[in-house]
């Protein structure tokens, strides 16, 4: 870009020089056609020096020398400074672009890490939920099994108590029935009857009724 700028500057100065030379040549040709004697020698000598046709050649030469010197001054002093400013600006812009690209790469890497961490956290959460569900299911199954065992033990104990209470009640009922029957027989026959005889008689009646 700097080389192109130098070329453009040189082209502009060359164009200006050629334009001035062309303008001076046209002015000299136009002035030569004017009758200088029309104004008189005194008037001509007292006119503006830059309008003197005889000095056009030297004026053009000094004009070209001036622009060549001006071009040298500009190309040696102003143009390097301007080129340095442009170079520094290009370097700063290039550095900013590189920094922006680096920041963008860092942002993309950070976003990728964030997505990976998020996916990992989601997977860990799902695994943790699964483990909790399995543990709760196992605890519930263990509690239900323990409850079933406890209930079975309680039911068995209750059945045993009920069986014992039934046996006790039946024994008490049988004893009361024997005593009642013994008292009734003694009243009917007027003599005492043995308890064994009464029990055998009641058992025979129970068996007969059951058959």
N, C-alpha and C positions, 0 to 999 in steps of 0.2 A: 504493500500500500504506500509506503514512503517513497519507493522508487517511482511509482506511478505519479505521486504528488510532485516529485522533482521534475519529471518529464512534462507534466502539465504546466508547471511554473516556467520552465524553459521555453515551452511552446508559446505561452502567453507573452513573454518578453520578446521573443523573436517576432511574433505577430505585431507587437507594438512598434518595434524598430522598422519592420517592413512597411507598416502603415505610415509612419512618419516620413520615411524616405520617399514613398510614393507621393505623399502629400506635398513634400518639398519640391519634388520634380515637377508635379503639376503646377505648383505656384510659380516656379521659375519659368516654365514654358508659357504660362499665362502672362507673367510680367514682361517677358521679352517681346511680346506682341504689342505692348503699350508704347506709345511714342513718348519716350522720356523727355524729348526736347520740348514737348508741349508745356511742361511746367517751368522750363528754363533752368539753366545751370545753377543759379543761386538758390532757387527754390529747392531743387533736387538735393543740393549739398546740405541744405538746412532741414531736410525731411528726416523721417525715422530711419535709423540705420538698418533695422531688420527688414525694411521694405526695399533696400538697395539690392537690385538684381545681381550686381557684381559680387555681392557677399553671400549669395544663396549657397554656393558650393561649400564655403567654409562653415556656414551655419549648419548645413546638413551634416558635415563631417563632425563638427563639435557636438551636434545633437546625438549622432550615433555614438561618439565617444562617451558622451554623458550617460546614455542608456546602457552602454556596455559596462561602464564603471558602476552604474546603479545596479545592474544585474549582478556584477561581481560582489558588490557590497551585500546585496540581498542574499545571494547564494552562499556567501561565506559567513555572514553574520546572522541575518534574520532567519534564513531558511533552515540552518542547522538547529536553531533554537525552536523554531516551529516544528521541525521534524522530531526533535527530542520530546517536545510536548505531546505530539501525536503518538510517538512510540510509548511514552509513559502512560498515555491514556489507553492505548491498545493493550499494554501489559496489565493495567488496572482492570480493564474490562475482561481480559482473558482470565486474570486471577479471580475476578468476581464470578465469571462463568464456571471456572473450575471449582470455586468454593460452593457455588450453588449446586453444581453436579454432585460434589461430595456430600453436601447436606441432604440432597435428595436421596443419594444412595444410603446415607445413614438413616434417613426417615423410612425408606423402604425396608431396610434391614430391621429397624426397630418395629415396624408394623408386622413384618414376618415373624419376628420373635414374639410379639404380642399375640398374633394369631396362634402360634405354636403353643405358647403358654396357656392361652385360653382353651385350646383343644385338649391340652394335657390336663388342665384343671377340670374340664368337663368330663374327661374320661375317668379321672380319679374320683370325682363326685359320683358318677354312675357306679363305679366299682364299690365305693363306700356305701351307697344306697343298697346295692345288691347284697353286700355283706351284712348290713343291718337287717334287711328283710329276711335273709337266711337265718341269722342269729335269733331274730324275734320268732320266726317260724319254729326253730328248734326249741327255743324256750317255751313257746306255747305247747308244742308237742310233748315236751318233758313234763310241763305242768299238768296237761290233760292226762298223761299216763299216770303221773303221781296221784291225781285226783281220782282216776278210775280205780287205781290200786287201793287208795284210802276208802273209797266208797264200797268197793268189794269187801274189804276187811270189815268195815262197819256193818254192811249188810249181813255178812257171815256171822259176826258177833251178835247182831240183833236176832238173827234166826236162831242162833244157839240159845240166847236168852228167852226168846219166845218158846222154843221147844222145851226148855227147862221149866218155864212158867206153865206151859200146857201140861207137862207131866205132873208138876206139883199140883195144879188145879184139878187134874183128873184124879190124882191120888186122894186129894182132899174131898172131891165130890164122891169118889168111890167109898171113902171112909165114912162120910156122912150118910151115904145111902145104906151102907152095911149097918150102921148104928140105928138108922131109922127103921130098916127092915127088922133088925133084931128086936127093937122095942115093940114094933107092931106085932110080931109073932108071939112075943112073950105075953102081950095083952090078950091075944086071941086064944092061946092054948093054956095060959095061966102058969107056965113054967119057963125057966130060963133055957135059952138055946145058945150053943157055942158060936163064937164069932166065925170060926173056920167053916162051919156048916152053912152059915148065912152067906159068906163070901162065895162058896161053891155054888150055892143056889142062884145067887145074882149073876154069876158068870155064865151059868147055864141058860138063864133067861136072856142075857145079852146076846149070847151066841145064837139062840133060837130066833131072836128078833132080827139079828143081822142076816141070818139065812133066809 
